[in-house]
Amino acid sequence: MNNLTALVVDDTIVYRKIVGDILKEIPGVAVVGTANNGKIALSKIKSLKPDLITLDIEMPEMTGIEVLQQLQGLDHSPKVIMVSTLTRQGSEMTIKALELGAFDFIAKPDEGTMARNLAKVKESLAPVITAIKQQKTTVRKIREKTVPEVRPARQPHFLPATALPAKHRAKAKSEIVGIGISTGGPNALTKMVPMLPADFKAPILIVQHMPPMFTASLANSLNNKSRLIVKEAQDGDVLTAGTVYIAPGGRQMKIVAGADGASRKIHITDDSPENSCKPSVDYLFRSIARYYVGRATGVIMTGMGSDGTKGLVHIKENGGMVIAQDAASCTVFGMPKTPIETGLVDVIAPLEKIADEIVKTVI
C-alpha cells in the first residue's frame, strides 16, 4: 500500500515540528507539508491533496472548526485528526469537530512536560493511522456495492431462542438498550440519537471511548439536538425510560440492583480498564446481560478494536437482541466486524436505519 500523505496544521511552530516528527516515525506515513493557519491549510489541501491532516482547533484567521466546514464542500476531503487541549472549552470544540466529521482526536502535549508526552502522542496517533489505512481498504472493497440495506445476520454459533432454557428466551421486546461505540462515534450518535422518538420506552446506556470532560461535552451536545434526555451518567442514577446515559470518560459504568430489589441503577467505578478501555463496552454489556435476561438490546457501532464482542456474547446467550452497524457506514469497521463475522448479530443496518431497528426491539 502507498504511504498516507499528511499535512500538519498548527499556528505554533513548536507543535508543527513535534507532530510532524512523530508522524514521520510512523511507518506508512509521509508528511508532505505544514500550515500555520486555516486559510493556508485549505490552499495546501487543494494543491497537495493529502490523505490526512492533523488540525489545531484554535488558530488565527480561520479556526479548525471553520476549516472542517469548508472541507465538506471539497471533492478530495482528507481524514482529519484534531489536536485538542484537555480542557472544558477544548473538549466542547473537539466534540463539535467530531460531529462535523473529524476522524478522531489526540491530546495536545503540554510544552512544560514535552519529553514525557511525546511517547503518549505517538502511542495515540499510531492506531488512528492504522484505522485510516484499514478504512481506505474497506471503502475500496465496498465501493462497487449497492446502497446498503437492513438485513438479518446468520447465527451459526448460537442456539435459536426456542432451544434456550425458558428463563433465557428473549421476550417480544427489550426493556433496555446498550450501545458500544468508538472512533466516528460523536458523528454517528449526532445522526442516530435525534432519530429516536420522544416517547421511547426504555433507558439507553452508551459507552463511547473518550477521556474525562469529553463525554460530558458529548452528552450536552446530544441533549441539545435530541428529543430524549441525554446526560453523562452519575453514580446512583436510577434507570428511567426515555433517558440516554453516557458513561463518564476515565470511569467504568455498570448496572446494579436498587435497594428495593426491583429497580435498576447505574454504578460508576474505578475498576481497571478492559481491552485497554475505560469506559469499556464489555464491562457495561455484562451487567446488562445479567440484570435484563431476555429483555435487552445490544448495539455495536463504528470503532477501532474489539471492545464489546465478549459482552455481546453474554447478551446473546441470555436471550437478548444484537444490532450491528454495517461496514459501509462505519468510520472504522472494527468493533462490529467480529460480532458480524461470527454470527453473533441479529440485524445488520446502515447508520441511518439503526434508530428504527432499535425502536423495533423495545416495548
Phi and psi in degrees as a GROMACS rama.xvg file:
@    title "Ramachandran Plot"
@    xaxis  label "Phi"
@    yaxis  label "Psi"
@TYPE xy
-66.6895  156.791  ASN-2
-62.2983  148.957  ASN-3
-78.4861  130.535  LEU-4
-92.2141  139.533  THR-5
-130.363  143.946  ALA-6
-118.451  131.075  LEU-7
-103.659  121.855  VAL-8
-120.163  115.567  VAL-9
-162.19  142.72  ASP-10
-80.2315  -5.98424  ASP-11
-109.275  124.711  THR-12
-61.7682  -33.4737  ILE-13
-61.0147  -46.2204  VAL-14
-71.9128  -33.3668  TYR-15
-60.8355  -42.8522  ARG-16
-67.8975  -44.0376  LYS-17
-60.7162  -52.8574  ILE-18
-65.5469  -40.4454  VAL-19
-61.6919  -44.4992  GLY-20
-63.9018  -39.163  ASP-21
-66.0277  -43.2183  ILE-22
-61.1582  -38.7737  LEU-23
-64.5986  -25.8599  LYS-24
-80.6876  -13.1464  GLU-25
-87.8006  122.544  ILE-26
-56.7485  137.308  PRO-27
88.2079  10.8953  GLY-28
-123.378  133.59  VAL-29
-123.641  117.432  ALA-30
-79.6474  119.214  VAL-31
-103.874  -5.94603  VAL-32
175.292  171.812  GLY-33
-135.859  163.114  THR-34
-149.104  144.45  ALA-35
-104.287  3.59685  ASN-36
-158.952  171.211  ASN-37
-66.0013  -38.4408  GLY-38
-64.2449  -44.5652  LYS-39
-64.2229  -38.8277  ILE-40
-59.3371  -46.14  ALA-41
-61.8946  -39.8319  LEU-42
-63.3556  -43.5078  SER-43
-71.9664  -31.9541  LYS-44
-63.0462  -41.1751  ILE-45
-68.2974  -34.5375  LYS-46
-87.5613  -39.8008  SER-47
-88.1975  -24.0484  LEU-48
48.1251  57.0479  LYS-49
-69.1509  155.378  PRO-50
-74.377  -31.8381  ASP-51
-147.741  156.336  LEU-52
-133.111  144.834  ILE-53
-97.1465  130.756  THR-54
-129.324  120.191  LEU-55
-72.0101  149.782  ASP-56
-84.0792  -49.1213  ILE-57
-99.762  111.661  GLU-58
-142.367  155.374  MET-59
-72.0207  158.047  PRO-60
71.3331  -48.5087  GLU-61
-151.272  122.001  MET-62
-75.51  168.071  THR-63
-60.5832  -37.2679  GLY-64
-62.6269  -42.4187  ILE-65
-66.492  -35.3865  GLU-66
-62.3563  -45.727  VAL-67
-58.2844  -42.919  LEU-68
-62.7756  -37.8469  GLN-69
-69.5378  -34.8041  GLN-70
-64.4019  -26.615  LEU-71
-63.7444  -18.7578  GLN-72
-96.3969  1.22205  GLY-73
-89.23  147.667  LEU-74
-70.1294  -42.9643  ASP-75
-106.496  93.6559  HIS-76
-103.425  119.287  SER-77
-74.0514  160.136  PRO-78
-69.8313  139.439  LYS-79
-115.608  125.871  VAL-80
-109.599  114.067  ILE-81
-77.2123  142.855  MET-82
-109.572  106.733  VAL-83
-115.642  143.554  SER-84
-80.3552  141.693  THR-85
-84.8985  65.4547  LEU-86
-128.295  168.546  THR-87
-62.0247  -46.2522  ARG-88
-65.315  -40.6513  GLN-89
-61.7541  -39.6906  GLY-90
-67.7083  -38.5171  SER-91
-64.3866  -43.1646  GLU-92
-68.7711  -35.6427  MET-93
-65.8749  -42.9083  THR-94
-59.5927  -41.8758  ILE-95
-61.3857  -41.4066  LYS-96
-64.2325  -42.6382  ALA-97
-66.1552  -36.3192  LEU-98
-66.7257  -28.1095  GLU-99
-81.9973  -4.73901  LEU-100
115.323  5.14893  GLY-101
-58.9312  142.718  ALA-102
-68.509  -45.9573  PHE-103
-167.405  -175.528  ASP-104
-143.851  157.54  PHE-105
-128.434  157.872  ILE-106
-79.0271  138.328  ALA-107
-75.6236  127.964  LYS-108
-67.9448  146.4  PRO-109
-80.3476  129.915  ASP-110
-59.4138  -33.379  GLU-111
-68.2487  -26.116  GLY-112
-124.603  39.013  THR-113
-56.0955  -48.59  MET-114
-58.6017  -41.823  ALA-115
-70.1714  -30.4428  ARG-116
-87.433  -15.9246  ASN-117
-60.1493  -42.3575  LEU-118
-63.1927  -38.0357  ALA-119
-65.2797  -40.2344  LYS-120
-63.7292  -45.4606  VAL-121
-61.8852  -41.5892  LYS-122
-62.5711  -34.2704  GLU-123
-75.8847  -38.0082  SER-124
-73.3829  -39.5394  LEU-125
-54.6987  -50.3272  ALA-126
-66.9348  -28.2097  PRO-127
-67.4738  -42.0056  VAL-128
-61.6622  -43.3222  ILE-129
-59.4915  -42.5639  THR-130
-64.0435  -38.2841  ALA-131
-64.7181  -40.9137  ILE-132
-61.3277  -45.4484  LYS-133
-63.9  -37.8064  GLN-134
-65.2422  -38.3941  GLN-135
-59.491  -40.4421  LYS-136
-65.9184  -43.7851  THR-137
-63.6057  -43.6583  THR-138
-61.3308  -40.4776  VAL-139
-62.6551  -38.2868  ARG-140
-71.1435  -33.7384  LYS-141
-96.1961  -3.16202  ILE-142
-58.7193  -33.2549  ARG-143
-82.5544  -8.53257  GLU-144
-77.4145  161.956  LYS-145
-80.1256  178.368  THR-146
-57.3105  128.995  VAL-147
-65.0465  145.237  PRO-148
-124.396  157.066  GLU-149
-67.1982  133.582  VAL-150
-145.937  148.624  ARG-151
-70.7024  152.1  PRO-152
-107.969  147.295  ALA-153
-68.8203  153.295  ARG-154
-136.706  67.1725  GLN-155
-72.7201  -19.689  PRO-156
-99.468  4.22126  HIS-157
-131.742  144.832  PHE-158
-68.3301  146.258  LEU-159
-63.5087  155.906  PRO-160
-55.0711  -34.3017  ALA-161
-68.7411  -19.5686  THR-162
-91.6941  -6.75906  ALA-163
-78.7903  156.608  LEU-164
-55.1873  147.936  PRO-165
-52.5299  -41.5943  ALA-166
-68.3819  -16.2764  LYS-167
-101.824  -0.817176  HIS-168
-72.7716  137.637  ARG-169
-67.2018  136.99  ALA-170
-76.3109  175.033  LYS-171
-62.4215  -34.3707  ALA-172
-134.441  158.858  LYS-173
-95.6848  155.856  SER-174
-115.013  2.88539  GLU-175
-155.95  150.22  ILE-176
-127.267  128.548  VAL-177
-113.997  135.323  GLY-178
-124.707  130.198  ILE-179
-114.133  131.435  GLY-180
-157.683  152.688  ILE-181
-143.57  -116.018  SER-182
-56.9427  127.57  THR-183
87.7941  0.444428  GLY-184
-63.6218  -51.2783  GLY-185
-56.5307  -41.4504  PRO-186
-65.6697  -43.1709  ASN-187
-66.3015  -43.9114  ALA-188
-66.4162  -34.8335  LEU-189
-62.7704  -30.0967  THR-190
-85.7317  -37.821  LYS-191
-83.7993  -48.6356  MET-192
-60.0666  -41.8385  VAL-193
-63.726  -14.251  PRO-194
-78.6416  -15.4595  MET-195
-75.0297  139.142  LEU-196
-72.2893  155.694  PRO-197
-63.9668  -26.4752  ALA-198
-96.5058  25.8583  ASP-199
-56.9349  130.279  PHE-200
-102.826  32.0003  LYS-201
-154.078  155.39  ALA-202
-76.0949  152.22  PRO-203
-123.167  127.356  ILE-204
-114.584  128.037  LEU-205
-120.746  131.589  ILE-206
-107.028  113.35  VAL-207
-114.252  121.915  GLN-208
-66.3051  107.083  HIS-209
-156.965  154.689  MET-210
-78.462  172.339  PRO-211
-54.1212  154.625  PRO-212
78.9386  -41.0288  MET-213
-68.4916  -35.2792  PHE-214
-69.233  -33.7542  THR-215
-65.7409  -41.7193  ALA-216
-65.0533  -39.1602  SER-217
-62.83  -45.2959  LEU-218
-60.6292  -44.2387  ALA-219
-62.5465  -42.149  ASN-220
-64.82  -45.8904  SER-221
-65.68  -36.9452  LEU-222
-61.1797  -36.0203  ASN-223
-73.3406  -18.0798  ASN-224
-105.35  -10.1591  LYS-225
-113.152  159.893  SER-226
-84.1864  -15.6264  ARG-227
-92.7379  162.987  LEU-228
-79.9827  126.403  ILE-229
-119.699  128.583  VAL-230
-145.881  155.984  LYS-231
-74.4423  128.802  GLU-232
-64.8699  146.362  ALA-233
-123.996  149.439  GLN-234
-58.4808  128.959  ASP-235
94.81  -6.02084  GLY-236
-57.2733  127.213  ASP-237
-83.3593  128.914  VAL-238
-62.8111  128.045  LEU-239
-128.697  133.768  THR-240
-58.6096  143.047  ALA-241
80.7731  9.11925  GLY-242
-117.689  136.799  THR-243
-105.74  123.915  VAL-244
-110.68  123.096  TYR-245
-104.295  127.044  ILE-246
-60.7972  133.087  ALA-247
-68.108  139.444  PRO-248
-59.3093  139.834  GLY-249
78.5835  5.99482  GLY-250
-129.809  167.97  ARG-251
-106.99  147.611  GLN-252
-127.848  131.221  MET-253
-144.009  170.436  LYS-254
-100.285  139.979  ILE-255
-133.4  166.43  VAL-256
-76.9273  143.522  ALA-257
-75.2721  170.719  GLY-258
-60.7453  -28.2407  ALA-259
-81.2464  -5.53973  ASP-260
81.5208  -16.584  GLY-261
-101.802  -41.0762  ALA-262
-76.9158  163.685  SER-263
-125.548  141.636  ARG-264
-136.324  169.944  LYS-265
-93.3812  137.146  ILE-266
-120.534  121.066  HIS-267
-99.7604  128.178  ILE-268
-128.767  170.072  THR-269
-107.842  28.3131  ASP-270
-58.7809  159.927  ASP-271
-62.7596  155.746  SER-272
-61.6252  152.226  PRO-273
-124.321  135.86  GLU-274
56.5931  31.9881  ASN-275
63.1155  21.3579  SER-276
-119.142  136.31  CYS-277
-150.811  98.1097  LYS-278
-78.1083  158.041  PRO-279
-118.01  138.128  SER-280
-67.829  -44.4356  VAL-281
-56.2149  -41.7793  ASP-282
-59.3097  -45.6706  TYR-283
-69.3533  -47.2171  LEU-284
-61.7259  -34.5533  PHE-285
-60.0856  -41.3989  ARG-286
-72.1112  -34.2699  SER-287
-62.2393  -45.6175  ILE-288
-60.7328  -37.6433  ALA-289
-70.173  -43.0703  ARG-290
-96.0619  -9.32149  TYR-291
-131.22  59.014  TYR-292
-62.5588  123.029  VAL-293
70.2862  8.35368  GLY-294
-134.791  28.761  ARG-295
-129.179  148.955  ALA-296
-118.993  123.442  THR-297
-104.139  131.738  GLY-298
-121.889  127.01  VAL-299
-118.161  127.549  ILE-300
-126.358  -169.571  MET-301
-50.768  141.478  THR-302
161.773  156.832  GLY-303
-79.8989  154.485  MET-304
83.5135  -162.721  GLY-305
-127.956  11.3275  SER-306
-57.7691  130.454  ASP-307
112.796  -25.5705  GLY-308
-62.6783  -49.1328  THR-309
-64.3406  -37.5589  LYS-310
-66.2029  -37.0023  GLY-311
-65.1571  -33.1825  LEU-312
-59.1514  -43.3072  VAL-313
-63.1926  -44.9346  HIS-314
-61.2145  -44.3491  ILE-315
-66.927  -45.2598  LYS-316
-65.3778  -23.2164  GLU-317
-95.9196  19.7433  ASN-318
85.6231  14.3748  GLY-319
-86.0919  172.851  GLY-320
-100.177  147.682  MET-321
-128.59  127.542  VAL-322
-118.894  137.501  ILE-323
-127.564  143.633  ALA-324
-75.309  141.512  GLN-325
-78.2045  162.795  ASP-326
-61.4413  -39.335  ALA-327
-62.7891  -33.3086  ALA-328
-99.4004  -2.99764  SER-329
-79.2154  140.226  CYS-330
-65.4366  -43.7528  THR-331
-133.776  121.748  VAL-332
-89.0677  69.0938  PHE-333
-109.909  -64.1503  GLY-334
-62.7557  -38.3678  MET-335
-79.6739  -14.4827  PRO-336
-61.1879  -55.2652  LYS-337
-65.5894  -45.3829  THR-338
-55.7018  -38.4651  PRO-339
-69.9142  -47.4289  ILE-340
-67.6473  -26.1422  GLU-341
-94.2354  5.35977  THR-342
76.2866  23.0002  GLY-343
-82.8238  -15.6122  LEU-344
-98.1851  139.459  VAL-345
-85.369  -40.1745  ASP-346
-137.194  133.746  VAL-347
-110.912  126.707  ILE-348
-141.172  148.035  ALA-349
-70.0319  160.805  PRO-350
-50.6368  -42.6363  LEU-351
-70.1981  -10.0814  GLU-352
-108.765  -5.17863  LYS-353
-59.5186  -45.8163  ILE-354
-59.5861  -44.5082  ALA-355
-60.3976  -41.6428  ASP-356
-68.2683  -34.9644  GLU-357
-64.2377  -46.8061  ILE-358
-58.2361  -38.8168  VAL-359
-60.7865  -26.9772  LYS-360
-89.0128  -10.211  THR-361
-101.481  151.675  VAL-362
